[in-house]
Structure formats: structure tokens, C-alpha cells
Amino acid sequence: MSDSDNSLGPMLTKDTPYSEWKGDAKAYLRRKGVYTHCIITPDPKADAEIVASREKCAGILWGMLSKEVKPLVRAHEDDPKALWEALETILAPRKAGARFNAYRTLTSIRLREDGTLLALTGRISTAMRLLKAASIAILVKPTGKL
């Protein structure tokens, strides 16, 4: 087993833009061969191999969450599909408030006394990504289909 097999995958913190983390998490779960458990409803008659794969998916997904995010979705820690949906509902709301908050964050950025221009541009870039993600989320209506 290589070191990359032992990694926990992309970490979701309260400061991580959800839209960026989601793409990285999808890729990581696909490499592990368990992403489908995040999008399909579990079969109650599933065999032991599928149940083990679902548990593996739930464990990997749970391991990618930071301490401050876990309490928000603790009720879903054993169900990868419910956990995936809860994260999206909580961290990527599809309403105008998300876009307003992104604008507010962007317009409130100031150069700190002890800050550098590089740090300032990094904060601006992050705020712009959040604004873009919030704007796209409002324009795209969720269909529930893949």
C-alpha cells in the first residue's frame, strides 16, 4: 500500500469553500471506488460486500471532515448518501443569502496592518471563488438527477 492510499483525502473545514472541496472529495472517493454510495439509495437486501463498501465510504467521508464540521452532520455519519446530502444542504445553500454573504465578505476585505499584499490577494481570490460558486448555485436548479 502506498502513502497515497493511507491519506485521508481533502479536508473540509469551516473555511474551505464547499464547492472546491466537493470536486476534490468526489475524485478521491472515485479513486477509492466508493463514490457511488454517496449518490445512490442503499438496497436493504445488499450483500455483505456492498455493506462493507458503504461502511468504507462512510468512514472515508467522515475522515475528510474537520472537528468543527463533524457536529453539523453527526446524525448521518453511518450513511454516506445522507452525509453527502447534509453537507451540501448545510454548506452550499441554494438561496440568495449565500450570494449576499459572499459579496459582503468580498467588500469587507482590507489590508491588515501586519498583512502582506500576497495574503490580501489570496483572501480576495478565495472570496471571488465563493461569490462565483454562490452565483452559479442560484442559477442552477437542483434536479436530483445525475
C-alpha angles and dihedrals in degrees: 000000000000127000090256089060090057096051119109095227127234112343119229112213130169088261096049115102102244095216091058094044092049093059093047091045092051091052092048094048090047091053087053090049096237106096094105089070088066093060108031129073111247119251110233089211094054118142124243094264093057092045089052090049091051090050090049090051092049091049094049092046092047090049090057092061123091124229092260094053099044096072090057092061104022092123090065101044094117098046114066095194094050090044092051092048093046091052091052093046094049102036103032107038114184099224139099092257090073091056092046091051090049091052091047091051091049095048093047095058112117134170107263119226092245094032130108129226088245091058090047093053089048091055091047091050091050091049091049091052090051091049092049092048092049092049093049092047090057094049095047114068114211111244100180089232129111 
